Amino acid sequence: MRWYFLEESASTRDEFKSLLRESLQTASEEELTSHLGYDKHQESDNPNYRNGHNKKSLKTKYGQVDVSIPRDRDGTFEPKLVPKRERILKGSEELILSLYAKGMSIRDIQSHLDDLYGYQLSEQTISNITEAIMDKAKEWQSRPLESIYPIIFMDATVLKIRVDRIVKNVAAYIMLGITLDGKKDIIGIWIGENETSKYWLTLLNELKNRGVEDVLIFAIDGLNGFNQAIQAVYP
């Protein structure tokens, strides 16, 4: 079992693309709020206002991602994360996906966004974008799951991400479930450090709390302590 299995699965790529789209659009909406100086639906004396969205297609390592980027009436808004006329997402896919990984602190996410934006935005705007993305990420991380999965694959990839303001190589665990209908579903992404049977026990109990009552087969590639955790939660 290797990372390429996850990366090359069409439905897995679609899930990654959905997360990318969500992040890019959420961040762009917050960028526009900062540009206009007032929140959506808030009254303002500013004659400039939100004026729909521009559709554009971005080329990413996971395939084409269609996004809707907000625009303003005056045409003065210049999005930073998805610049005008830019059609290629330049190598930030894994960094954006890591925002949806459980185990990322608020400070780490802010550091990631600083890296993505190159410090082009104010601290307050970055804070607002962080809060908005975290709301979306928490919703995705806690969404209900299928009650039974015939098989769940667990694999890891190494991401170079900023943790406690230091860039480190960190293991990101991706759990991919196959449903009874044969569909592939990314159950979650976790940033793991000091993985022990206790760590895996917490992770599997989280699955149970999200509605997973039984798993017929776990494909785990010899992760340390995982067998004991499986026996405890899904005997």
C-alpha positions as CSV (number, residue, x, y, z in Angstrom):
1,M,0.0,0.0,0.0
2,R,1.5,3.3,-1.1
3,W,0.5,7.0,-1.4
4,Y,0.1,6.7,-5.2
5,F,-2.9,4.5,-4.7
6,L,-4.7,7.3,-2.9
7,E,-3.4,10.0,-5.3
8,E,-4.4,8.2,-8.5
9,S,-7.9,7.2,-7.4
10,A,-10.3,9.4,-9.4
11,S,-12.8,9.7,-6.6
12,T,-10.1,10.6,-4.1
13,R,-8.8,13.3,-6.5
14,D,-12.4,14.6,-6.7
15,E,-12.5,14.8,-2.8
16,F,-9.1,16.6,-2.8
17,K,-10.4,19.0,-5.5
18,S,-13.5,19.7,-3.5
19,L,-11.4,20.7,-0.5
20,L,-9.1,22.9,-2.6
21,R,-12.1,24.6,-4.1
22,E,-13.7,25.2,-0.7
23,S,-10.4,26.7,0.7
24,L,-9.7,28.9,-2.3
25,Q,-13.3,30.3,-2.4
26,T,-13.5,30.8,1.3
27,A,-10.2,32.7,1.4
28,S,-11.1,34.8,-1.6
29,E,-14.4,35.9,0.1
30,E,-12.5,37.0,3.1
31,E,-10.0,38.9,0.9
32,L,-12.9,40.8,-0.7
33,T,-14.3,41.6,2.8
34,S,-11.0,43.1,3.7
35,H,-10.8,45.0,0.5
36,L,-14.3,46.5,0.9
37,G,-14.0,47.1,4.7
38,Y,-17.3,45.6,5.6
39,D,-18.9,42.1,6.0
40,K,-21.4,40.6,3.7
41,H,-25.0,41.9,4.4
42,Q,-23.5,44.7,6.6
43,E,-24.5,48.3,5.9
44,S,-21.7,50.6,4.7
45,D,-21.2,54.0,3.2
46,N,-18.6,52.5,0.8
47,P,-20.1,52.9,-2.7
48,N,-18.2,49.9,-3.8
49,Y,-19.9,46.5,-3.2
50,R,-19.9,42.8,-4.0
51,N,-20.9,42.1,-7.6
52,G,-21.2,38.4,-8.1
53,H,-18.5,36.0,-9.0
54,N,-16.1,35.1,-11.9
55,K,-15.8,31.5,-12.8
56,K,-12.4,30.2,-13.6
57,S,-10.7,26.8,-14.0
58,L,-7.3,26.2,-12.3
59,K,-4.9,23.4,-13.2
60,T,-3.7,21.6,-10.1
61,K,-1.8,18.4,-9.4
62,Y,-5.2,16.7,-8.8
63,G,-6.7,17.9,-12.1
64,Q,-8.9,20.8,-13.1
65,V,-10.6,22.7,-10.2
66,D,-13.4,25.1,-11.1
67,V,-13.7,28.0,-8.7
68,S,-16.0,31.0,-8.3
69,I,-14.0,34.1,-7.3
70,P,-15.9,37.1,-5.9
71,R,-15.7,40.5,-7.7
72,D,-16.5,44.0,-6.7
73,R,-18.5,46.7,-8.6
74,D,-15.5,49.0,-9.2
75,G,-13.2,46.2,-10.4
76,T,-10.5,47.3,-7.9
77,F,-10.4,44.0,-6.1
78,E,-7.2,42.0,-6.8
79,P,-7.4,38.5,-5.3
80,K,-4.0,37.3,-3.9
81,L,-4.4,33.6,-3.5
82,V,-6.0,33.2,-7.0
83,P,-4.7,36.2,-8.9
84,K,-6.6,37.5,-12.0
85,R,-5.6,35.7,-15.2
86,E,-3.8,33.0,-13.2
87,R,-4.7,29.6,-14.4
88,I,-2.3,27.3,-12.6
89,L,-2.2,26.7,-8.9
90,K,1.6,26.8,-8.3
91,G,2.6,24.0,-5.9
92,S,0.4,25.0,-3.0
93,E,-2.0,22.1,-3.2
94,E,-0.6,20.1,-0.3
95,L,-0.2,23.1,1.9
96,I,-3.9,24.0,1.3
97,L,-5.0,20.4,2.0
98,S,-3.1,20.3,5.2
99,L,-5.5,23.0,6.5
100,Y,-8.1,20.3,6.7
101,A,-5.9,17.9,8.6
102,K,-6.9,17.3,12.2
103,G,-4.0,18.2,14.5
104,M,-3.2,21.6,13.0
105,S,-3.3,24.4,15.6
106,I,-4.7,27.8,14.8
107,R,-1.2,29.2,14.9
108,D,0.1,26.6,12.5
109,I,-2.8,27.4,10.1
110,Q,-2.0,31.1,10.3
111,S,1.6,30.4,9.6
112,H,0.6,28.3,6.5
113,L,-1.6,31.1,5.3
114,D,1.3,33.6,5.8
115,D,3.4,31.3,3.6
116,L,0.7,31.1,0.9
117,Y,0.1,34.8,0.8
118,G,3.7,35.8,1.2
119,Y,2.7,38.3,3.9
120,Q,0.7,40.4,1.4
121,L,-2.2,40.8,3.7
122,S,-2.7,42.3,7.1
123,E,-2.6,40.2,10.3
124,Q,-6.3,40.8,10.9
125,T,-7.2,39.6,7.3
126,I,-5.1,36.5,7.8
127,S,-6.8,35.9,11.1
128,N,-10.3,36.3,9.5
129,I,-9.3,33.8,6.7
130,T,-8.0,31.4,9.3
131,E,-11.2,31.5,11.3
132,A,-13.4,31.0,8.1
133,I,-11.3,28.1,6.9
134,M,-11.3,26.5,10.3
135,D,-15.1,26.6,10.4
136,K,-15.2,24.7,7.0
137,A,-12.5,22.3,8.1
138,K,-14.2,21.4,11.4
139,E,-17.4,20.8,9.6
140,W,-15.6,18.4,7.2
141,Q,-13.7,16.7,9.9
142,S,-16.8,16.0,12.0
143,R,-19.3,15.1,9.2
144,P,-21.2,11.8,9.7
145,L,-19.8,8.7,8.1
146,E,-21.2,5.4,6.8
147,S,-22.2,2.8,9.4
148,I,-20.2,0.0,7.7
149,Y,-17.1,0.1,5.5
150,P,-16.1,-3.2,3.9
151,I,-12.5,-1.9,3.8
152,I,-10.6,1.1,5.1
153,F,-7.1,1.9,3.8
154,M,-4.7,3.9,6.0
155,D,-1.6,5.4,4.4
156,A,0.8,8.2,5.1
157,T,2.5,10.9,3.1
158,V,5.2,13.3,4.3
159,L,4.3,16.9,4.1
160,K,6.8,19.8,4.6
161,I,4.7,22.1,6.8
162,R,5.3,24.8,9.4
163,V,4.8,23.6,13.0
164,D,5.5,25.9,15.9
165,R,7.0,28.3,13.4
166,I,9.5,25.7,12.2
167,V,9.3,23.9,8.9
168,K,9.3,20.2,9.5
169,N,8.7,17.0,7.6
170,V,5.5,15.7,9.2
171,A,3.5,12.5,8.6
172,A,0.0,13.1,7.3
173,Y,-2.3,10.1,7.6
174,I,-5.0,9.7,5.0
175,M,-7.9,7.3,5.7
176,L,-9.7,6.1,2.6
177,G,-12.9,4.1,3.0
178,I,-14.7,1.9,0.5
179,T,-18.5,2.0,1.0
180,L,-20.9,-0.8,0.5
181,D,-21.8,0.8,-2.8
182,G,-18.1,0.6,-3.9
183,K,-17.5,4.3,-3.7
184,K,-14.3,5.7,-2.3
185,D,-14.6,8.2,0.6
186,I,-11.8,10.2,2.3
187,I,-12.7,9.7,5.9
188,G,-10.2,12.1,7.2
189,I,-6.6,13.5,7.3
190,W,-4.6,13.6,10.5
191,I,-1.3,15.1,11.3
192,G,0.4,12.5,13.5
193,E,3.4,12.8,15.8
194,N,4.5,10.2,18.5
195,E,2.0,7.7,17.1
196,T,1.2,5.0,19.7
197,S,-1.6,2.5,20.3
198,K,-3.2,5.2,22.5
199,Y,-3.1,7.7,19.6
200,W,-4.7,5.2,17.2
201,L,-7.3,4.3,19.9
202,T,-8.3,8.0,20.0
203,L,-8.5,8.1,16.2
204,L,-10.7,5.0,15.9
205,N,-13.0,6.1,18.8
206,E,-13.5,9.3,16.8
207,L,-14.6,7.2,13.8
208,K,-17.0,5.3,16.0
209,N,-18.5,8.6,17.4
210,R,-19.0,9.7,13.8
211,G,-21.2,6.7,13.1
212,V,-18.8,3.9,11.9
213,E,-20.2,0.8,13.6
214,D,-18.1,-1.8,11.8
215,V,-15.1,-2.2,9.4
216,L,-14.5,-5.6,7.8
217,I,-10.9,-5.0,6.8
218,F,-8.3,-2.5,7.8
219,A,-5.3,-2.1,5.4
220,I,-2.8,-0.4,7.5
221,D,0.7,-1.2,6.2
222,G,2.1,-2.2,9.6
223,L,1.5,1.0,11.5
224,N,2.9,0.6,15.1
225,G,0.2,0.0,17.7
226,F,-2.7,0.1,15.2
227,N,-3.5,-3.7,15.6
228,Q,-4.1,-3.3,19.3
229,A,-6.3,-0.2,18.8
230,I,-8.4,-2.0,16.2
231,Q,-8.9,-5.0,18.6
232,A,-10.1,-2.6,21.3
233,V,-12.5,-0.5,19.2
234,Y,-13.6,-3.0,16.6
235,P,-13.0,-6.4,18.2
